[in-house]
Amino acid sequence: TQDKTTLVIAHRLSTVIDAHEILVMDKGGIIERGNHVALLAQGGRYSEMWLMQQTQNTDPSVTS
């Protein structure tokens, strides 16, 4: 994707972890914008979703 703009819509945040810019949307509007590290540091919705997904991935009671 070098020298191209790529739009990725993802529910699994691990899909976009290396994106240059991530837009977090709610009800059709952008509520947060930044890269993975910056969004985690903000402690907002992206950070909440990231922590929730990481917890789900490491929960031994969850089976595949």
Secondary structure, 3 states (H helix, E strand, C coil): CCCCCCCCCCCCHHHCCCCCCEEEEECCEEEEEECHHHHHHHCCHHHHHHHHHHHHHHCCCCCC
